[in-house]
Amino acid sequence: MSLTTALRDGRALATLAVPLALTQLAQVALTTTDTVMMGLLGTTDLAAGGLAIVIFNQLRTMGVGLITSVGNQVAAAAARAEAAEAPGDQDDRTAEPPRTARTRPSREAAEVRRIVQASLVLATLAGVVGALLMVLIGQGLTWVGQEARVVDRAQSMLLALAPGLLPCLWFQAIRQFTVGMRRPQALLRITLASVAVNAGLNWVLIHGTWGLPELGLTGVGVATSLVHLLSCLALLAAAKRDPVLAPLITWRTRGADRATLRTLTALGVPIAATYGSEAGFFSVTTLMAGSFGSAALAAHTAINQLVYIVFQIAVGLSHAASINVSRELALGHTHAARRLRNTALGCAGAVMTVVALVYLALPDLVLSPFLDAGSADDDAALDIARDLLFVIAVLQFFDCAQNIGVGLLRGLDDTRSGFRITVVGYWFVGLPAAALLGYAAGADTLGIWLGLLIGLATTAVLLLARYRRALGTRERALLPDDPAEVT
């Protein structure tokens, strides 16, 4: 592979990955702000709020998975239309997204509108069902060994978070549409603004300023739900102002095309199950950590938030690689899809190395936003968290690789393999390892995170191996457009 080709692949990946990763980081700043605010209320509120956020994230992640294939379907449709319009200039047009508005072919417009409409239907169904499940799960927390005072506060926060799930998933449906069209620029601006709004609402609702009631921990949930609603409205307004996106987006869910709805559901259910498998894996280990006491749960919550922050970089790379794989395969470029895997993993490895060095060199600084010495509970939680930093310095390499693997397979429209592999890696390997090391070996929370590491490493290896085999099958079925570039 020539240097020119490598640079072109890197530019194509970065064009989507950078704004998406920054958007993901801005989004995680919402929960990071919530976590910091909860930490100011005390260790018990941090433990309860962390438990509620884990449950919310579990259901939200599965809902997002249900509509994630929207971006790939839109990207493939756009690539086919562009190839039909100007077949002699394909490589130049796949290197970067279009920078100026132009009239889309009517066939493409109709197909994209059907996809957007169906995605909003799926988002609505997932939002309603997820909100109900959130409340029901909150009522059953006492059955899984959590402290009574933690459960009471977690239930109140879940009631406040539940209404926000619906606009959160609407936002994600519109987001996938803009990413598939390779016009995600408004996402970053809106998400950055939502961070500031969330921090302000948190402070006002927690402490009851300006004559509002003092809600404490519940105020964090109310603020989060309001921010999801405002973000959804802002992204919809931005799409309506974009001359390329505006003709393609419709808010009407009635009369959605059933064939398109079935296609998105068939692709989305395995993705939702895949995301749910991973989120469920982390949720169960959170419950396991809670069984060791509030200090262990607080330390686990802080470390989990750090992992979640860095994970967003992987999500940006994964989505960008996935969208580009869909485009390249729509054009018959299987060799380019193979190069995209190497480019994404190389970028991920470089970022994770820098993050690991920061964790190991500055542990107290990294943990200071979440935990601080002062009380007996905080001191105990801080000691546990310091040890866990050594584990996640390694864990995040595999966490990033497995997320990229899921995205690459999604680009092949192979969403079922991702689910099967995550079940094996997380539940058949990782969870037994966490239980064995955490309980039987007596390593407590440290053992749980070692089990997480083992599960993620297994999953990453299996996913990337599956992508290599599936792409090889695709290459054998199609004649490569440039045999000299097949590597």
Disulfide bonds with the S-S distance in Angstrom:
none
